[in-house]
Amino acid sequence: MKKANEIHVVYASDNNFADVMGISIISLYENNVNMDQIHLYILESEISEDNKQKVENIAANYGRVRPLWIKTPDINSVMGLEVKLDRGSSSQFSRLFISSVLPESVKKVLYLDCDIIINRPLDSLWNIDLENKTAAALLDSFGSLYRKNLGLQKNDILINSGVMLIDLDKWKEKEIEKKLLAFIKRYDGLIPQGDQGALGAILSNEIQIMDPKYNVITLFYDFNYKEMLVYRKPPYYYSEEKIINALREPYLIHFTSSFASRRPWIEGSTHPEKEKWDKYKKLSPWYNETVKSYNSSKIKALYLKLFNNLPRYFSIRLSGIIQAYGRPIYEKIKYRI
């Protein structure tokens, strides 16, 4: 008997991002018609019944099985303290419980942030050889001081956790969930970069680095390769050829937040891949909803104006100093590391 061609995908969202997640799900279905089964698990925090029904209708329209909605523990209640958010809502911490809330029968999952458009079939990503590692993820470009704040060494792996292919058996065997909660406790809930910081610290030695084409972040669009290295100052990174190839043939487009640009659902967005976002939005139940207004602090708005008006060569170097040194030093003081 032919083995079923199937994939298990996990999202985590609250109601504020339910529409963004739903549009991502449409792109998942549209570009994976070859999959016999797409099992969808949604770690949800107070998603409205209306938005749940819209997502379920999407699955039904594509002839896919009904998503499994999973109410996850509240991180503050679990920890017995108030966990500091890097951005967004506490729903971002839902994925830390991924091994204990999913059905026991699920052995491997692909975790996706809500702000991702799937642009190609996911067979090759799903079938990555983890080489006895717990997960595969994108190598992040943050500099050495960010690693130090998380208790890592200069050359330790630090990831962008927006796309993770996870071996759940390994995750359980290595007690990753227990280690994540212990890490948060050790930092008294004041973790640099929130849940991503915790995941980066605990998974550093458990990661198979994936090709950047599977997580093409906004940074790759906002800066060319040399500018990116000056801006972020990573101790090591992908080759320029790898990044260029990822931009030419992105499998997953990850609309990460950036001071230099706006995401496609925000007014005034000029993201190069906005048309792809709009394409899937038009297929969604949220087609007629207006874009969300752009909210920025006066300091950020002033800095962006300065960045755009100074010679780019100077702007990149100034931003690099702030990003690679100023921000992690500020975090060190803020989080009492």
C-alpha positions in Angstrom: 0.0 0.0 0.0 1.3 3.5 -0.9 2.4 5.5 2.1 0.2 8.6 2.6 1.7 11.9 1.5 0.8 14.0 4.5 2.1 16.9 6.6 1.3 18.2 10.1 1.3 21.9 10.5 1.0 24.0 13.6 0.1 27.7 14.0 -0.3 29.8 17.2 -2.6 32.8 17.2 -4.9 35.1 19.1 -7.9 36.9 17.6 -5.9 39.9 16.5 -3.9 37.8 14.1 -6.6 35.3 13.1 -7.1 36.9 9.7 -3.3 37.0 9.0 -3.1 33.3 10.0 -6.2 32.5 7.8 -4.6 34.0 4.8 -1.4 32.0 5.4 -3.5 28.9 5.6 -5.0 29.6 2.2 -1.5 29.9 0.7 -0.7 26.6 2.4 -3.6 24.8 0.8 -3.2 26.5 -2.6 0.4 25.5 -3.0 0.2 22.0 -1.6 -2.5 20.3 -3.7 -0.2 17.3 -4.1 -0.5 16.5 -0.3 -3.0 13.7 0.4 -3.5 15.1 3.9 -2.7 18.4 5.6 -3.3 18.1 9.3 -3.7 21.5 10.9 -3.3 22.3 14.6 -4.1 25.8 15.9 -2.8 26.8 19.3 -5.4 29.5 20.0 -5.8 32.2 22.5 -9.3 33.7 22.6 -10.0 33.5 18.9 -13.6 34.4 18.2 -16.1 31.9 17.0 -16.6 33.9 13.9 -13.0 33.7 12.9 -12.8 30.0 13.8 -15.7 29.4 11.5 -14.0 31.3 8.7 -10.9 29.2 9.1 -13.0 26.0 9.2 -14.8 27.1 6.0 -11.4 27.6 4.3 -10.4 24.0 5.1 -13.8 22.7 3.9 -13.6 24.7 0.7 -10.2 23.0 -0.1 -11.5 19.6 0.9 -9.2 19.4 3.9 -9.8 18.0 7.3 -11.1 20.3 10.0 -8.4 22.1 12.0 -7.9 20.9 15.5 -8.3 23.9 17.9 -6.1 23.6 21.0 -6.5 25.9 24.0 -3.0 26.2 25.4 -2.0 27.0 29.0 -1.5 30.7 29.9 2.3 31.2 30.3 1.8 33.6 33.3 -0.3 31.1 35.2 2.1 28.2 34.5 5.1 30.2 35.6 3.4 32.0 38.5 4.9 35.3 37.3 4.4 37.9 34.7 6.4 37.0 31.6 7.6 40.0 29.6 6.5 40.2 26.0 9.0 41.1 23.4 6.1 42.1 21.1 2.6 41.0 20.3 0.6 39.0 22.9 1.1 36.1 25.2 -0.2 33.7 22.5 3.4 33.7 21.1 4.4 31.5 24.1 1.8 28.8 23.1 4.3 27.0 21.0 6.5 26.3 24.0 3.9 23.7 25.0 3.9 22.1 21.5 5.0 18.6 22.7 2.4 18.3 25.5 -0.7 19.6 23.8 -0.6 17.9 20.4 -2.0 14.4 20.0 0.4 11.6 21.1 0.3 10.1 17.6 1.9 13.2 16.0 5.7 12.5 15.7 6.8 15.4 13.5 5.4 18.9 12.9 6.1 22.0 10.9 5.5 25.1 13.0 4.7 28.3 11.1 4.3 31.8 12.3 1.0 33.4 11.2 2.8 36.1 9.1 4.0 33.7 6.4 3.0 33.1 2.8 3.7 29.6 1.5 4.9 30.1 -2.0 5.8 26.5 -3.1 5.1 22.9 -2.2 6.5 21.9 1.2 7.6 18.4 0.4 11.3 19.2 0.4 11.0 21.1 3.7 9.0 18.4 5.3 11.5 15.8 4.3 14.7 17.6 5.5 17.1 15.1 7.2 17.4 16.4 10.7 20.5 14.3 11.2 19.6 13.3 14.7 18.8 17.0 15.7 15.6 18.0 17.4 14.6 20.7 14.9 15.5 22.5 11.7 15.3 26.3 11.6 16.8 29.4 9.9 20.1 30.8 11.3 19.4 34.2 12.6 21.7 37.1 11.8 21.9 38.7 15.3 25.3 39.6 16.6 27.4 38.3 19.4 26.0 40.4 22.2 22.5 39.0 21.6 23.9 35.5 22.1 25.7 36.6 25.2 22.5 38.0 26.7 20.9 34.5 26.3 23.8 32.7 27.8 25.3 31.6 24.5 28.8 31.7 23.2 29.8 33.9 20.2 29.6 31.1 17.6 26.6 29.2 19.0 23.6 28.8 16.7 20.9 31.4 17.2 17.7 30.9 15.2 14.7 32.7 13.8 12.0 30.4 15.2 9.2 31.4 12.8 9.6 28.2 10.8 10.6 25.1 12.7 10.5 21.5 11.5 10.3 19.6 14.8 11.0 16.0 15.7 8.5 15.7 18.6 10.0 12.5 19.9 13.3 14.1 20.2 11.7 17.2 21.7 10.2 15.0 24.5 13.3 12.9 24.9 15.4 16.0 25.4 12.8 17.6 27.7 12.8 20.8 25.7 9.5 22.1 27.2 10.8 21.6 30.8 14.1 23.3 29.9 12.2 26.3 28.2 10.1 26.8 31.3 13.2 26.6 33.6 15.0 29.1 31.4 12.1 31.6 31.7 12.0 31.0 35.5 15.8 31.7 35.7 15.3 35.0 33.9 12.3 35.9 36.1 10.2 36.1 32.9 12.4 39.0 31.6 13.7 37.3 28.5 15.5 39.1 25.6 13.4 38.6 22.5 10.6 36.9 24.4 9.7 33.3 23.4 12.1 33.4 20.5 15.0 34.2 22.8 14.1 31.2 25.0 13.8 28.9 22.0 17.1 30.2 20.6 18.9 29.6 23.9 17.5 26.1 24.6 17.6 24.7 21.1 21.0 26.1 20.1 22.7 22.7 20.2 19.7 20.9 18.9 19.3 22.7 15.5 19.9 21.6 11.9 20.3 24.8 10.0 17.8 25.0 7.1 18.2 26.6 3.7 17.1 30.3 3.9 14.7 29.7 1.0 12.4 28.1 3.6 12.2 31.3 5.7 12.8 34.4 3.6 12.5 37.1 6.2 11.9 40.8 5.5 15.5 41.6 6.4 16.6 40.0 3.1 14.4 42.4 1.2 15.2 45.6 3.1 19.0 45.3 2.8 21.4 43.8 0.3 23.8 41.2 1.6 26.7 43.6 2.4 24.3 46.0 4.1 22.8 43.2 6.1 26.2 42.1 7.5 27.0 45.7 8.4 23.6 46.2 10.0 23.3 43.0 12.0 27.0 42.0 12.4 26.5 38.3 12.8 29.7 36.3 13.7 28.9 34.0 10.7 26.1 33.6 8.3 24.9 32.1 5.0 26.8 32.9 1.8 25.6 35.7 -0.4 24.7 33.2 -3.1 22.4 31.3 -0.7 20.5 34.5 0.2 20.2 35.6 -3.5 18.9 32.2 -4.4 16.4 32.3 -1.6 15.1 35.6 -2.8 14.8 34.3 -6.4 12.9 31.2 -5.4 11.3 31.7 -1.9 9.4 28.7 -0.5 8.1 30.6 2.5 7.9 34.4 2.6 8.0 35.5 6.2 6.7 39.1 6.7 8.8 39.8 9.8 8.6 43.2 11.4 11.2 45.7 10.4 11.9 49.3 11.2 12.7 50.0 7.5 9.4 48.7 6.0 5.8 47.8 6.7 4.1 44.5 6.5 1.5 43.9 3.7 -1.5 44.2 5.9 -0.4 47.6 7.2 -1.3 50.8 5.4 1.5 52.2 3.2 3.3 48.8 2.8 5.7 48.7 -0.1 7.0 45.2 0.6 8.3 43.6 -2.7 6.1 40.5 -2.1 2.9 42.4 -1.2 1.2 41.3 -4.4 1.5 37.7 -3.2 -0.1 38.6 0.1 -2.9 40.5 -1.7 -3.5 37.5 -4.0 -4.3 35.2 -1.1 -6.2 37.8 0.8 -8.6 38.1 -2.2 -9.3 34.4 -1.8 -10.1 34.8 1.9 -13.2 35.7 4.0 -11.4 38.8 5.0 -11.1 40.2 1.5 -13.2 43.3 2.2 -11.4 44.2 5.5 -9.3 47.3 5.3 -5.6 47.4 6.0 -4.6 48.1 9.5 -3.4 51.5 10.4 0.3 52.2 11.0 1.2 52.8 14.6 4.7 53.8 15.5 6.2 55.6 18.4 7.5 59.2 17.8 11.0 58.0 18.4 10.8 55.3 15.8 9.1 57.6 13.3 11.8 60.2 13.8 14.5 57.6 13.4 13.0 56.2 10.2 12.8 59.8 8.8 16.5 60.3 9.7 17.4 56.9 8.2 15.7 57.7 4.9 17.2 61.2 4.6 20.8 60.5 5.5 23.1 59.0 2.8 22.4 55.2 2.9 26.0 54.3 3.5 25.9 56.3 6.7 22.4 55.2 7.7 23.3 51.5 7.5 26.4 52.0 9.7 24.6 54.1 12.3 21.8 51.5 12.4 24.4 48.8 12.7 25.9 50.4 15.8 22.4 50.8 17.4 21.3 47.3 16.4 24.5 45.3 17.2 25.6 47.2 20.3 23.0 49.7 21.6 20.0 47.4 21.6 21.6 44.4 23.4 23.2 46.7 26.0 19.8 48.3 26.6 18.3 44.8 26.9 21.0 43.8 29.4 20.1 46.7 31.6 16.4 46.4 31.1 16.2 42.7 31.8 18.8 42.9 34.6 21.0 40.2 33.0 
